[in-house]
């Protein structure tokens, strides 16, 4: 049984996060911090490693931080 989480490039993960309103707040070394602020909702912070490939379990954790399902993330 295969994983529903694909391996993606960090640039693709960032592109998709930005479509959901996340913006770059800072970067330290090979990790970038993206935040999402919306009125009346808690601020969400996501750390994205700037690697050639984001592993499946790392993508899962990024989506948990972002409050997104894999279906939402891949569908947009």
VEXPA-994306 format. One record per atom (N, C-alpha, C, CB): residue number from 1; x, y, z; residue in three letters; atom name. Coordinates in Angstrom, 3 decimals, always signed. Glycine has a CB too. Example, Ala and Ser with C-alpha at 12.3 -4.5 7.8 and 13.67 -1.06 7.14 Angstrom:
[1, [+13.190, -5.690, +7.800], ALA, N]
[1, [+12.300, -4.500, +7.800], ALA, CA]
[1, [+13.200, -3.300, +7.800], ALA, C]
[1, [+11.308, -4.473, +9.046], ALA, CB]
[2, [+12.850, -2.250, +7.080], SER, N]
[2, [+13.670, -1.060, +7.140], SER, CA]
[2, [+12.900, +0.030, +7.870], SER, C]
[2, [+14.084, -0.598, +5.725], SER, CB]
This chain:
[1, [+0.849, -1.184, +0.000], UNK, N]
[1, [+0.000, +0.000, +0.000], UNK, CA]
[1, [+0.892, +1.243, +0.000], UNK, C]
[1, [-0.965, +0.000, +1.231], UNK, CB]
[2, [+0.715, +2.118, -0.954], UNK, N]
[2, [+1.554, +3.297, -1.096], UNK, CA]
[2, [+1.102, +4.453, -0.223], UNK, C]
[2, [+1.580, +3.732, -2.523], UNK, CB]
[3, [+2.001, +5.379, -0.042], UNK, N]
[3, [+1.698, +6.574, +0.734], UNK, CA]
[3, [+0.935, +7.576, -0.125], UNK, C]
[3, [+2.989, +7.207, +1.284], UNK, CB]
[4, [+0.008, +8.281, +0.505], UNK, N]
[4, [-0.721, +9.304, -0.241], UNK, CA]
[4, [+0.054, +10.621, -0.286], UNK, C]
[4, [-2.100, +9.529, +0.380], UNK, CB]
[5, [+1.172, +10.679, +0.439], UNK, N]
[5, [+1.998, +11.880, +0.453], UNK, CA]
[5, [+3.126, +11.736, -0.568], UNK, C]
[5, [+2.570, +12.140, +1.873], UNK, CB]
[6, [+3.160, +12.607, -1.576], UNK, N]
[6, [+4.228, +12.512, -2.579], UNK, CA]
[6, [+5.507, +13.187, -2.082], UNK, C]
[6, [+3.775, +13.151, -3.909], UNK, CB]
[7, [+6.608, +12.857, -2.700], UNK, N]
[7, [+7.857, +13.581, -2.464], UNK, CA]
[7, [+7.857, +14.769, -3.423], UNK, C]
[7, [+9.135, +12.652, -2.677], UNK, CB]
[8, [+8.039, +15.974, -2.892], UNK, N]
[8, [+8.006, +17.184, -3.706], UNK, CA]
[8, [+9.267, +18.005, -3.484], UNK, C]
[8, [+6.760, +18.022, -3.384], UNK, CB]
[9, [+9.579, +18.860, -4.434], UNK, N]
[9, [+10.665, +19.820, -4.266], UNK, CA]
[9, [+10.199, +20.900, -3.298], UNK, C]
[9, [+11.098, +20.440, -5.637], UNK, CB]
[10, [+11.137, +21.488, -2.571], UNK, N]
[10, [+10.771, +22.539, -1.624], UNK, CA]
[10, [+10.112, +23.714, -2.340], UNK, C]
[10, [+12.008, +23.016, -0.851], UNK, CB]
[11, [+10.552, +24.020, -3.552], UNK, N]
[11, [+9.960, +25.140, -4.298], UNK, CA]
[11, [+8.482, +24.885, -4.592], UNK, C]
[11, [+10.725, +25.374, -5.615], UNK, CB]
[12, [+8.120, +23.631, -4.851], UNK, N]
[12, [+6.717, +23.290, -5.106], UNK, CA]
[12, [+5.889, +23.397, -3.833], UNK, C]
[12, [+6.605, +21.874, -5.687], UNK, CB]
[13, [+6.444, +22.954, -2.714], UNK, N]
[13, [+5.744, +23.056, -1.428], UNK, CA]
[13, [+5.505, +24.532, -1.094], UNK, C]
[13, [+6.560, +22.359, -0.292], UNK, CB]
[14, [+6.514, +25.360, -1.277], UNK, N]
[14, [+6.399, +26.789, -0.979], UNK, CA]
[14, [+5.373, +27.446, -1.897], UNK, C]
[14, [+7.767, +27.486, -1.124], UNK, CB]
[15, [+5.410, +27.125, -3.165], UNK, N]
[15, [+4.451, +27.684, -4.133], UNK, CA]
[15, [+3.020, +27.383, -3.699], UNK, C]
[15, [+4.708, +27.115, -5.552], UNK, CB]
[16, [+2.779, +26.148, -3.293], UNK, N]
[16, [+1.429, +25.754, -2.884], UNK, CA]
[16, [+1.029, +26.419, -1.558], UNK, C]
[16, [+1.340, +24.223, -2.754], UNK, CB]
[17, [+1.974, +26.536, -0.620], UNK, N]
[17, [+1.668, +27.210, +0.648], UNK, CA]
[17, [+1.301, +28.675, +0.404], UNK, C]
[17, [+2.871, +27.116, +1.618], UNK, CB]
[18, [+2.010, +29.317, -0.511], UNK, N]
[18, [+1.739, +30.718, -0.813], UNK, CA]
[18, [+0.347, +30.890, -1.426], UNK, C]
[18, [+2.806, +31.272, -1.762], UNK, CB]
[19, [-0.135, +29.885, -2.153], UNK, N]
[19, [-1.486, +29.944, -2.701], UNK, CA]
[19, [-2.530, +29.944, -1.591], UNK, C]
[19, [-1.726, +28.769, -3.647], UNK, CB]
[20, [-2.171, +29.419, -0.422], UNK, N]
[20, [-3.073, +29.414, +0.726], UNK, CA]
[20, [-2.866, +30.634, +1.626], UNK, C]
[20, [-2.879, +28.140, +1.532], UNK, CB]
[21, [-2.001, +31.559, +1.225], UNK, N]
[21, [-1.819, +32.794, +1.971], UNK, CA]
[21, [-0.628, +32.819, +2.909], UNK, C]
[21, [-3.025, +33.064, +2.743], UNK, CB]
[22, [+0.234, +31.826, +2.874], UNK, N]
[22, [+1.442, +31.831, +3.701], UNK, CA]
[22, [+2.475, +32.758, +3.075], UNK, C]
[22, [+2.019, +30.395, +3.859], UNK, CB]
[23, [+3.181, +33.506, +3.917], UNK, N]
[23, [+4.221, +34.422, +3.445], UNK, CA]
[23, [+5.521, +34.144, +4.207], UNK, C]
[23, [+3.779, +35.912, +3.626], UNK, CB]
[24, [+6.638, +34.388, +3.540], UNK, N]
[24, [+7.950, +34.189, +4.150], UNK, CA]
[24, [+8.162, +35.193, +5.275], UNK, C]
[24, [+9.069, +34.319, +3.095], UNK, CB]
[25, [+8.495, +34.684, +6.449], UNK, N]
[25, [+8.789, +35.568, +7.571], UNK, CA]
[25, [+10.293, +35.678, +7.778], UNK, C]
[25, [+8.107, +35.062, +8.852], UNK, CB]
[26, [+10.989, +34.547, +7.730], UNK, N]
[26, [+12.441, +34.578, +7.906], UNK, CA]
[26, [+13.043, +33.274, +7.390], UNK, C]
[26, [+12.817, +34.802, +9.400], UNK, CB]
[27, [+14.357, +33.302, +7.265], UNK, N]
[27, [+15.075, +32.092, +6.869], UNK, CA]
[27, [+16.375, +32.060, +7.638], UNK, C]
[27, [+15.331, +32.043, +5.326], UNK, CB]
[28, [+16.683, +30.888, +8.174], UNK, N]
[28, [+17.939, +30.700, +8.892], UNK, CA]
[28, [+18.571, +29.427, +8.358], UNK, C]
[28, [+17.718, +30.626, +10.452], UNK, CB]
[29, [+19.674, +29.575, +7.686], UNK, N]
[29, [+20.326, +28.416, +7.090], UNK, CA]
[29, [+19.449, +27.817, +5.999], UNK, C]
[29, [+20.643, +27.362, +8.160], UNK, CB]
[30, [+19.209, +26.520, +6.115], UNK, N]
[30, [+18.438, +25.828, +5.078], UNK, CA]
[30, [+16.977, +25.638, +5.459], UNK, C]
[30, [+19.059, +24.483, +4.788], UNK, CB]
[31, [+16.475, +26.427, +6.410], UNK, N]
[31, [+15.080, +26.321, +6.817], UNK, CA]
[31, [+14.399, +27.688, +6.730], UNK, C]
[31, [+14.974, +25.753, +8.249], UNK, CB]
[32, [+13.239, +27.703, +6.079], UNK, N]
[32, [+12.482, +28.948, +5.916], UNK, CA]
[32, [+11.217, +28.877, +6.758], UNK, C]
[32, [+12.131, +29.201, +4.418], UNK, CB]
[33, [+10.858, +30.009, +7.357], UNK, N]
[33, [+9.661, +30.105, +8.195], UNK, CA]
[33, [+8.592, +30.872, +7.431], UNK, C]
[33, [+9.976, +30.798, +9.558], UNK, CB]
[34, [+7.450, +30.226, +7.236], UNK, N]
[34, [+6.299, +30.839, +6.569], UNK, CA]
[34, [+5.168, +30.963, +7.573], UNK, C]
[34, [+5.850, +30.007, +5.327], UNK, CB]
[35, [+4.455, +32.093, +7.521], UNK, N]
[35, [+3.344, +32.320, +8.446], UNK, CA]
[35, [+2.075, +32.661, +7.675], UNK, C]
[35, [+3.686, +33.447, +9.443], UNK, CB]
[36, [+0.966, +32.360, +8.312], UNK, N]
[36, [-0.350, +32.672, +7.756], UNK, CA]
[36, [-1.137, +33.367, +8.853], UNK, C]
[36, [-1.098, +31.378, +7.236], UNK, CB]
[37, [-1.535, +34.596, +8.579], UNK, N]
[37, [-2.329, +35.364, +9.538], UNK, CA]
[37, [-3.670, +35.684, +8.907], UNK, C]
[37, [-1.593, +36.668, +9.973], UNK, CB]
[38, [-4.739, +35.401, +9.635], UNK, N]
[38, [-6.085, +35.728, +9.171], UNK, CA]
[38, [-6.868, +36.276, +10.352], UNK, C]
[38, [-6.799, +34.479, +8.548], UNK, CB]
[39, [-7.705, +37.260, +10.097], UNK, N]
[39, [-8.498, +37.886, +11.159], UNK, CA]
[39, [-9.360, +36.839, +11.850], UNK, C]
[39, [-9.383, +39.021, +10.589], UNK, CB]
[40, [-9.289, +36.821, +13.155], UNK, N]
[40, [-10.120, +35.925, +13.933], UNK, CA]
[40, [-9.619, +34.494, +14.014], UNK, C]
[40, [-11.469, +35.923, +13.376], UNK, CB]
[41, [-8.513, +34.186, +13.370], UNK, N]
[41, [-7.957, +32.839, +13.398], UNK, CA]
[41, [-6.546, +32.880, +13.985], UNK, C]
[41, [-7.941, +32.218, +11.975], UNK, CB]
[42, [-6.125, +31.790, +14.597], UNK, N]
[42, [-4.754, +31.777, +15.128], UNK, CA]
[42, [-3.723, +31.819, +14.000], UNK, C]
[42, [-4.528, +30.528, +15.998], UNK, CB]
[43, [-2.588, +32.429, +14.279], UNK, N]
[43, [-1.499, +32.482, +13.306], UNK, CA]
[43, [-0.900, +31.089, +13.169], UNK, C]
[43, [-0.410, +33.518, +13.729], UNK, CB]
[44, [-0.685, +30.661, +11.955], UNK, N]
[44, [-0.066, +29.356, +11.691], UNK, CA]
[44, [+1.350, +29.586, +11.195], UNK, C]
[44, [-0.893, +28.528, +10.650], UNK, CB]
[45, [+2.288, +28.842, +11.756], UNK, N]
[45, [+3.692, +28.935, +11.370], UNK, CA]
[45, [+4.142, +27.585, +10.832], UNK, C]
[45, [+4.580, +29.379, +12.570], UNK, CB]
[46, [+4.827, +27.612, +9.701], UNK, N]
[46, [+5.300, +26.402, +9.044], UNK, CA]
[46, [+6.788, +26.562, +8.750], UNK, C]
[46, [+4.496, +26.117, +7.736], UNK, CB]
[47, [+7.565, +25.549, +9.080], UNK, N]
[47, [+8.988, +25.539, +8.769], UNK, CA]
[47, [+9.199, +24.615, +7.573], UNK, C]
[47, [+9.843, +25.081, +10.004], UNK, CB]
[48, [+9.821, +25.150, +6.519], UNK, N]
[48, [+10.052, +24.368, +5.306], UNK, CA]
[48, [+11.558, +24.224, +5.099], UNK, C]
[48, [+9.378, +25.039, +4.061], UNK, CB]
[49, [+12.065, +22.977, +5.083], UNK, N]
[49, [+13.486, +22.789, +4.777], UNK, CA]
[49, [+13.728, +23.058, +3.299], UNK, C]
[49, [+13.951, +21.355, +5.153], UNK, CB]
[50, [+14.768, +23.803, +2.999], UNK, N]
[50, [+15.073, +24.185, +1.615], UNK, CA]
[50, [+15.995, +23.135, +0.992], UNK, C]
[50, [+15.734, +25.603, +1.558], UNK, CB]
[51, [+15.435, +21.951, +0.788], UNK, N]
[51, [+16.187, +20.839, +0.212], UNK, CA]
[51, [+15.652, +20.547, -1.178], UNK, C]
[51, [+16.100, +19.576, +1.112], UNK, CB]
[52, [+16.407, +19.774, -1.938], UNK, N]
[52, [+15.958, +19.398, -3.281], UNK, CA]
[52, [+14.652, +18.627, -3.226], UNK, C]
[52, [+17.024, +18.563, -3.989], UNK, CB]
[53, [+14.505, +17.792, -2.206], UNK, N]
[53, [+13.312, +16.963, -2.088], UNK, CA]
[53, [+12.804, +16.984, -0.654], UNK, C]
[53, [+13.604, +15.518, -2.537], UNK, CB]
[54, [+11.499, +17.212, -0.513], UNK, N]
[54, [+10.845, +17.136, +0.789], UNK, CA]
[54, [+10.327, +15.710, +0.930], UNK, C]
[54, [+9.677, +18.203, +0.930], UNK, CB]
[55, [+10.795, +15.007, +1.938], UNK, N]
[55, [+10.370, +13.628, +2.141], UNK, CA]
[55, [+8.898, +13.563, +2.539], UNK, C]
[55, [+11.236, +12.956, +3.207], UNK, CB]
[56, [+8.304, +12.407, +2.325], UNK, N]
[56, [+6.869, +12.220, +2.559], UNK, CA]
[56, [+6.473, +12.535, +3.997], UNK, C]
[56, [+6.466, +10.794, +2.222], UNK, CB]
[57, [+7.229, +12.041, +4.957], UNK, N]
[57, [+6.882, +12.285, +6.360], UNK, CA]
[57, [+7.086, +13.753, +6.736], UNK, C]
[57, [+7.722, +11.387, +7.280], UNK, CB]
[58, [+8.047, +14.427, +6.085], UNK, N]
[58, [+8.259, +15.854, +6.328], UNK, CA]
[58, [+7.087, +16.654, +5.766], UNK, C]
[58, [+9.594, +16.327, +5.695], UNK, CB]
[59, [+6.625, +16.284, +4.572], UNK, N]
[59, [+5.456, +16.944, +3.986], UNK, CA]
[59, [+4.242, +16.768, +4.886], UNK, C]
[59, [+5.162, +16.386, +2.578], UNK, CB]
[60, [+4.070, +15.581, +5.430], UNK, N]
[60, [+2.950, +15.324, +6.346], UNK, CA]
[60, [+3.008, +16.287, +7.536], UNK, C]
[60, [+2.975, +13.849, +6.844], UNK, CB]
[61, [+4.192, +16.465, +8.113], UNK, N]
[61, [+4.341, +17.361, +9.258], UNK, CA]
[61, [+4.126, +18.822, +8.875], UNK, C]
[61, [+5.716, +17.190, +9.877], UNK, CB]
[62, [+4.566, +19.212, +7.691], UNK, N]
[62, [+4.343, +20.579, +7.212], UNK, CA]
[62, [+2.841, +20.845, +7.100], UNK, C]
[62, [+5.044, +20.808, +5.838], UNK, CB]
[63, [+2.116, +19.885, +6.552], UNK, N]
[63, [+0.662, +20.055, +6.393], UNK, CA]
[63, [-0.048, +20.078, +7.732], UNK, C]
[63, [+0.085, +18.940, +5.528], UNK, CB]
[64, [+0.422, +19.305, +8.702], UNK, N]
[64, [-0.156, +19.366, +10.048], UNK, CA]
[64, [+0.041, +20.758, +10.651], UNK, C]
[64, [+0.479, +18.291, +10.962], UNK, CB]
[65, [+1.247, +21.329, +10.486], UNK, N]
[65, [+1.540, +22.675, +10.980], UNK, CA]
[65, [+0.650, +23.705, +10.284], UNK, C]
[65, [+3.029, +23.020, +10.764], UNK, CB]
[66, [+0.416, +23.495, +8.993], UNK, N]
[66, [-0.359, +24.449, +8.197], UNK, CA]
[66, [-1.862, +24.297, +8.397], UNK, C]
[66, [-0.027, +24.286, +6.732], UNK, CB]
[67, [-2.289, +23.182, +8.968], UNK, N]
[67, [-3.715, +22.951, +9.145], UNK, CA]
[67, [-4.405, +22.572, +7.845], UNK, C]
[67, [-4.367, +24.177, +9.727], UNK, CB]
[68, [-3.680, +21.907, +6.956], UNK, N]
[68, [-4.204, +21.528, +5.647], UNK, CA]
[68, [-4.211, +20.015, +5.492], UNK, C]
[68, [-3.379, +22.172, +4.526], UNK, CB]
[69, [-5.171, +19.510, +4.733], UNK, N]
[69, [-5.166, +18.102, +4.382], UNK, CA]
[69, [-4.362, +17.933, +3.097], UNK, C]
[69, [-6.618, +17.555, +4.219], UNK, CB]
[70, [-3.950, +16.714, +2.830], UNK, N]
[70, [-3.216, +16.461, +1.591], UNK, CA]
[70, [-4.102, +16.733, +0.383], UNK, C]
[70, [-2.696, +15.014, +1.556], UNK, CB]
[71, [-5.394, +16.454, +0.500], UNK, N]
[71, [-6.322, +16.707, -0.604], UNK, CA]
[71, [-6.444, +18.198, -0.891], UNK, C]
[71, [-7.700, +16.120, -0.289], UNK, CB]
[72, [-6.564, +19.020, +0.148], UNK, N]
[72, [-6.608, +20.470, -0.037], UNK, CA]
[72, [-5.315, +20.961, -0.675], UNK, C]
[72, [-6.845, +21.185, +1.306], UNK, CB]
[73, [-4.194, +20.499, -0.148], UNK, N]
[73, [-2.880, +20.953, -0.578], UNK, CA]
[73, [-2.610, +20.602, -2.039], UNK, C]
[73, [-1.804, +20.350, +0.307], UNK, CB]
[74, [-2.916, +19.388, -2.426], UNK, N]
[74, [-2.628, +18.935, -3.782], UNK, CA]
[74, [-3.671, +19.429, -4.795], UNK, C]
[74, [-2.559, +17.416, -3.811], UNK, CB]
[75, [-4.855, +19.761, -4.312], UNK, N]
[75, [-5.925, +20.159, -5.224], UNK, CA]
[75, [-5.871, +21.595, -5.686], UNK, C]
[75, [-7.218, +19.924, -4.586], UNK, CB]
[76, [-5.173, +22.438, -4.968], UNK, N]
[76, [-5.169, +23.871, -5.296], UNK, CA]
[76, [-4.106, +24.208, -6.296], UNK, C]
[76, [-4.972, +24.703, -4.055], UNK, CB]
